[in-house]
Amino acid sequence: MSEVEATTTATRTRPEVTKRSFSLPDGSYVGRSSTRADGFRIELIESGQVFEHKLKEFSPEVIHAAALFGIVTSVTNAIGGKGLSVEERGELLENRLATFLEGEWASERESGPRSSQLLEAIVQVRADNGKDSSQEWRDAMSIKLKDDQETRNGYMNNPLVRAALEKIKADAAAKRAAAAAAKAGESKGDLADILAD
């Protein structure tokens, strides 16, 4: 079984009808889309029929509509069928959108914080220890955190960075909770259904 097949079949519980992969400029294929992908390939498993296209073959209007559909689908898939609290759903959606807004795609299924949160935690630890972090340094570190998993893991495993990261996440959760409470306070909704026995 190829890497592409393993990627597409490992997460499914119903029988596969298609195999999909994404082409890269060097002619190779991967099981997940990325910012480097330039096309796709879909194979009907039973017939072996293949549909393969490059992104440049589609009109800007189709690409625009597909991008919006894909973004919304990916963002809402982040919460899936998981039994999550309202706050957890909000955090997952917020994180997924922030990942896109940072110009990333691949962290959809990765565990761990967004690169921007991790960078913020590292900058905080540096500041706590009297070290300035210039914009140039931040930009270089941001690239390193996105491109070098070993560096990223090293910082994520540092207890000082981990503590700063947890505070950043807690502060973000507190802001979301305050916003939800404010919205609830503004609500003039009927409580009859909620208070009924």
N, C-alpha and C positions, 0 to 999 in steps of 0.2 A: 504494500500500500504506500503510495507516495505521500509526501508531506501535505500536499494539497488535499488529497483524499482523506487523510487522517484529520485534517483541520475541519473538513466539512461533515464528516460522519461522527466524530467524537461527541458532538454536542446535541445530536438529534436522537429522538426516541421513536419517531415513526420512520417507515421505510423511505430510503432516499429515492427521489425521482430524478434529481439532477445533481451534477457535480459542477461547482462553479469555482473559478479562479480568476485572478487579476494579473494582467500582464505588466511587466516592467520594461522600461526602455531598452534594457540589455537583452530582451527576448525571453527572460525567465518568467515563471509564474509563481504566485504566492496564493495562499488560501484566504488572506484577508486584504481588504483594500487598504491603501496607504496614500499619502500625499505624493508618492513617486509613481503610483500606478498610472498607466496611460491607456488601459483598455480592459476588456473582460472576455471571458470564455465560459460558455454554459454548455454542458453536454447532457443530453437526455440519456440516462443510464440504459434504459431498455433498448433503444434503437441505436445508440451511439452517435446520433445526429449532433453536430456541433454548431453553435452560434458564437461567432467571435467578431468583436468590433473594437475599434479604437475610439476613444472619446472624441477625437477631432472629426469623426465622421458625422457627429450629431450637430444639429443647429444650436446656436446659443440659447434659443428659447427652450428647447428640450433640456439642455444642460441645466439651465436656470430652474426649471420646474423639477427636474430630477434631484437637483441639489437641495431644494427646499424640502421635497418629500424625504430624501435621505437624512437630512439633518433632523427633521421632526421625528422620523421613525427611530433613528439612533438614540435621540434624547429620551423618547418615551420608552424605548426598549431598556434603558438603563434601570428602570424600576420594575420592569417585567412583572411576573406573577408572584413576586416575593411578598411575604407578609411583613410589610414595613409600616412604621408609624408615619404620620403626616410629615413630621420633621425630617425623618430619614429620606422620604420620597423627595422632599424639597431639596435636601442636601445633594442627593444623587443627580437630580435634574440640573441643579446649579453647577455642580462639578462638571457634568458632561458638556453643558453649554460653554463653560469657561475653558474647557479643553479645546473646543472648536475655535473660540475667540482668540486663543493663544496660538492658533495656527497648527495645532496638533490633531491627529486623528487616532493613532494607534493605541492610545491609552484607554480606549473604551472598556476593555476587559482586563486591563492591568489593575492589580491591587496597589494601593498606596496613594499618596497625595498627588495633586496636580503639581507640575513643575513650578508654577508661580508660588504656590504655598510653601514648597520645599525651599525655594530661593528666599522667600520672605523669612523663613525660620533661620536659615543660614546667616542672612544679613543681621537678624536680631541677635544671634549668638555672637557674631563679630562685634556688633555695637556694644553689647553687654561686656565685652572684653577689650573695649577701647580701640577697636579696629574699624576704620571707615570703609565703606563699600561704594566706590565711585560707580557712576552709570556705566562706564566702560567695563569695569570689573563685573557688574551685574549682568551686562549683556553677554560677556564671555562665559560666565558661570551658567547662565540660562541655557545657552547652546550646549554646554557640557552636560547639564542635567538631562536634557532632552535626548542627546546623542550617545551618551556613555553610561550604560546601565551599571557598570561596576562603580563608577564615581557616585552615581545616584544612590545605589545600595549602601555604599560606605557612609554617605551623609545620613541616610535614613536610619542606619544602625548606630549612629552617634547619639548617646544619651542626652547631651545638651541640645542637639538639633531636634531630637524626638520630643523633648519637653516643650521647646519653643513651638514646634509644629502642633502639638496637642492644644496649646494655649490659643494659637491662631484659629484652629478648628472650633474650639469651644467659644471663642469670641464671635465667630461667624454664626454658630448655632444660636447663641444668645441674641444676636441681631435678628435672625429669622424668627425666633420665638417672640421677641418684642413686636415685630411687624405683624405676626399672626394674632397676638393678643390685641394689638391696636385695631386690627381689622374686625376681630370678634366684638370689641367694644363698640364699634361703629354699626354693627349689624342690628337691624331692627327686625330680624327674622322671628318667626313664630316658634316659641319653645314648647308648644303643646305636645308635639310628637316626641320631643326629647324627654320631657318630664312625665309623660304618660307611663302608667304602670303596666 
